[in-house]
Amino acid sequence: MFEFDQYLGFIAFLVILTMGFWLMIFLMAILPYWIGGSIAETMKEYKEKRKRQKEAKKLQ
């Protein structure tokens, strides 16, 4: 009927498809979280900088 060599291409296709699927899930789950955290951290630093500048102006 079929020999194992004929299944190698199909198995390789399934492996690549599965890896691509899990990579897509990983990127869709992790990247927005990572980018959102980075933006939040940047905004927090900016607010702290503005607060320090206002305090410095008050002291002068």
N, CA and C atoms as a LAMMPS dump frame, in Angstrom:
ITEM: TIMESTEP
0
ITEM: NUMBER OF ATOMS
180
ITEM: BOX BOUNDS ff ff ff
-5.0000000000000000e+02 5.0000000000000000e+02
-5.0000000000000000e+02 5.0000000000000000e+02
-5.0000000000000000e+02 5.0000000000000000e+02
ITEM: ATOMS id mol type element x y z
1 1 1 N 0.842 -1.18 0
2 1 2 C 0 0 0
3 1 3 C 0.892 1.25 0
4 2 1 N 1.12 1.865 1.155
5 2 2 C 1.992 3.037 1.234
6 2 3 C 3.234 2.687 2.031
7 3 1 N 4.336 3.27 1.642
8 3 2 C 5.564 3.08 2.402
9 3 3 C 5.785 4.284 3.302
10 4 1 N 6.644 4.126 4.274
11 4 2 C 6.881 5.179 5.259
12 4 3 C 7.411 6.449 4.61
13 5 1 N 8.19 6.326 3.561
14 5 2 C 8.742 7.503 2.877
15 5 3 C 7.647 8.433 2.372
16 6 1 N 6.523 7.858 2.013
17 6 2 C 5.426 8.677 1.499
18 6 3 C 4.762 9.483 2.613
19 7 1 N 4.899 9.053 3.824
20 7 2 C 4.309 9.767 4.948
21 7 3 C 5.206 10.881 5.482
22 8 1 N 6.487 10.873 5.145
23 8 2 C 7.411 11.862 5.691
24 8 3 C 7.004 13.293 5.336
25 9 1 N 6.59 13.536 4.132
26 9 2 C 6.164 14.872 3.738
27 9 3 C 4.928 15.306 4.51
28 10 1 N 3.978 14.397 4.663
29 10 2 C 2.763 14.709 5.413
30 10 3 C 3.076 14.969 6.881
31 11 1 N 3.954 14.157 7.452
32 11 2 C 4.338 14.346 8.853
33 11 3 C 5.075 15.673 9.024
34 12 1 N 5.972 15.995 8.093
35 12 2 C 6.686 17.28 8.155
36 12 3 C 5.695 18.432 8.057
37 13 1 N 4.713 18.317 7.18
38 13 2 C 3.691 19.35 7.05
39 13 3 C 2.919 19.521 8.356
40 14 1 N 2.517 18.43 8.974
41 14 2 C 1.78 18.513 10.234
42 14 3 C 2.626 19.141 11.338
43 15 1 N 3.91 18.789 11.39
44 15 2 C 4.793 19.353 12.415
45 15 3 C 4.935 20.858 12.213
46 16 1 N 5.174 21.288 10.985
47 16 2 C 5.335 22.714 10.701
48 16 3 C 4.029 23.463 10.972
49 17 1 N 2.913 22.891 10.582
50 17 2 C 1.613 23.517 10.833
51 17 3 C 1.361 23.662 12.331
52 18 1 N 1.653 22.622 13.087
53 18 2 C 1.444 22.662 14.536
54 18 3 C 2.365 23.687 15.191
55 19 1 N 3.625 23.716 14.77
56 19 2 C 4.551 24.703 15.323
57 19 3 C 4.08 26.12 15.002
58 20 1 N 3.614 26.347 13.788
59 20 2 C 3.116 27.658 13.407
60 20 3 C 1.891 28.057 14.208
61 21 1 N 0.998 27.099 14.452
62 21 2 C -0.202 27.37 15.236
63 21 3 C 0.159 27.794 16.652
64 22 1 N 1.036 27.056 17.31
65 22 2 C 1.392 27.394 18.687
66 22 3 C 2.214 28.674 18.759
67 23 1 N 3.032 28.94 17.745
68 23 2 C 3.767 30.212 17.699
69 23 3 C 2.797 31.374 17.565
70 24 1 N 1.764 31.214 16.725
71 24 2 C 0.769 32.26 16.569
72 24 3 C 0.036 32.493 17.896
73 25 1 N -0.357 31.441 18.582
74 25 2 C -1.039 31.575 19.881
75 25 3 C -0.113 32.276 20.873
76 26 1 N 1.146 31.877 20.907
77 26 2 C 2.117 32.489 21.82
78 26 3 C 2.259 33.977 21.543
79 27 1 N 2.43 34.334 20.282
80 27 2 C 2.625 35.738 19.931
81 27 3 C 1.37 36.564 20.205
82 28 1 N 0.207 36.001 19.965
83 28 2 C -1.028 36.734 20.216
84 28 3 C -1.297 36.902 21.706
85 29 1 N -0.776 36.009 22.516
86 29 2 C -1.008 36.091 23.958
87 29 3 C 0.072 36.905 24.664
88 30 1 N 1.316 36.757 24.269
89 30 2 C 2.42 37.353 25.002
90 30 3 C 2.756 38.76 24.52
91 31 1 N 2.787 38.98 23.218
92 31 2 C 3.205 40.287 22.719
93 31 3 C 2.315 41.441 23.187
94 32 1 N 0.986 41.333 23.143
95 32 2 C 0.185 42.46 23.652
96 32 3 C 0.436 42.712 25.141
97 33 1 N 0.605 41.657 25.914
98 33 2 C 0.895 41.798 27.337
99 33 3 C 2.235 42.512 27.542
100 34 1 N 3.228 42.124 26.764
101 34 2 C 4.566 42.695 26.85
102 34 3 C 4.547 44.168 26.435
103 35 1 N 3.903 44.461 25.314
104 35 2 C 3.84 45.837 24.83
105 35 3 C 3.045 46.704 25.8
106 36 1 N 1.924 46.185 26.3
107 36 2 C 1.122 46.939 27.263
108 36 3 C 1.885 47.235 28.541
109 37 1 N 2.634 46.267 29.027
110 37 2 C 3.445 46.486 30.22
111 37 3 C 4.527 47.509 29.99
112 38 1 N 5.113 47.484 28.828
113 38 2 C 6.152 48.456 28.49
114 38 3 C 5.573 49.864 28.438
115 39 1 N 4.416 50.007 27.831
116 39 2 C 3.77 51.326 27.755
117 39 3 C 3.398 51.811 29.15
118 40 1 N 2.843 50.919 29.98
119 40 2 C 2.472 51.312 31.341
120 40 3 C 3.695 51.747 32.144
121 41 1 N 4.793 51.03 31.989
122 41 2 C 6.02 51.382 32.704
123 41 3 C 6.553 52.737 32.238
124 42 1 N 6.505 52.99 30.943
125 42 2 C 6.954 54.275 30.402
126 42 3 C 6.09 55.415 30.92
127 43 1 N 4.78 55.202 30.963
128 43 2 C 3.887 56.239 31.471
129 43 3 C 4.129 56.503 32.954
130 44 1 N 4.392 55.44 33.709
131 44 2 C 4.667 55.605 35.137
132 44 3 C 5.943 56.425 35.351
133 45 1 N 6.981 56.128 34.583
134 45 2 C 8.23 56.889 34.693
135 45 3 C 8.012 58.347 34.299
136 46 1 N 7.215 58.589 33.266
137 46 2 C 6.939 59.951 32.825
138 46 3 C 6.194 60.728 33.92
139 47 1 N 5.201 60.086 34.558
140 47 2 C 4.458 60.751 35.629
141 47 3 C 5.36 61.064 36.821
142 48 1 N 6.243 60.133 37.17
143 48 2 C 7.172 60.37 38.275
144 48 3 C 8.127 61.523 37.95
145 49 1 N 8.564 61.604 36.701
146 49 2 C 9.459 62.681 36.28
147 49 3 C 8.75 64.03 36.383
148 50 1 N 7.504 64.076 35.914
149 50 2 C 6.732 65.327 36.018
150 50 3 C 6.508 65.719 37.473
151 51 1 N 6.239 64.725 38.327
152 51 2 C 6.014 64.996 39.747
153 51 3 C 7.275 65.569 40.386
154 52 1 N 8.441 64.984 40.06
155 52 2 C 9.706 65.491 40.598
156 52 3 C 9.985 66.914 40.112
157 53 1 N 9.662 67.195 38.857
158 53 2 C 9.875 68.546 38.323
159 53 3 C 8.978 69.555 39.027
160 54 1 N 7.719 69.172 39.3
161 54 2 C 6.812 70.087 40.017
162 54 3 C 7.309 70.342 41.434
163 55 1 N 7.791 69.288 42.099
164 55 2 C 8.313 69.443 43.454
165 55 3 C 9.564 70.325 43.465
166 56 1 N 10.373 70.181 42.446
167 56 2 C 11.585 71.002 42.351
168 56 3 C 11.216 72.477 42.137
169 57 1 N 10.168 72.728 41.361
170 57 2 C 9.734 74.11 41.16
171 57 3 C 9.174 74.704 42.443
172 58 1 N 8.456 73.891 43.239
173 58 2 C 7.893 74.375 44.498
174 58 3 C 8.997 74.775 45.48
175 59 1 N 10.07 74.02 45.49
176 59 2 C 11.159 74.282 46.422
177 59 3 C 11.941 75.537 46.057
178 60 1 N 11.901 75.948 44.831
179 60 2 C 12.675 77.125 44.398
180 60 3 C 12.024 78.406 44.764
